[in-house]
């Protein structure tokens, strides 16, 4: 796990069976660190088995259902 001071985290997840659990835990942790809701955390597949989580800015509109 690599941490960046600019509100993002990059994870390399090799165990496919732990993928969802690991991403859920990382989203919860990042949102708690930045005192925001989990819906403001963007998850991007940035490479093979590599995911980048970042806090979205308030200027971006949230998707509605």
Residue pairs with C-beta under 8 A, 6 or more apart in sequence:
1 9
1 10
1 11
1 12
1 26
2 9
2 10
2 11
3 9
4 10
7 30
7 34
7 54
7 55
8 52
8 53
8 54
8 55
9 26
9 30
9 52
9 53
9 54
10 46
10 50
10 51
10 52
10 53
11 22
11 23
11 26
11 50
11 51
11 52
11 53
12 49
12 50
13 19
13 22
13 23
13 49
13 50
13 51
14 49
15 22
23 43
23 51
23 53
26 53
27 38
27 41
27 43
27 53
28 38
30 41
30 53
30 55
31 37
31 38
31 40
31 41
31 55
34 55
36 55
39 62
40 55
40 56
40 62
41 53
41 54
41 55
41 56
42 53
42 54
42 55
42 56
43 51
43 52
43 53
44 51
44 52
44 53
44 54
45 51
46 52
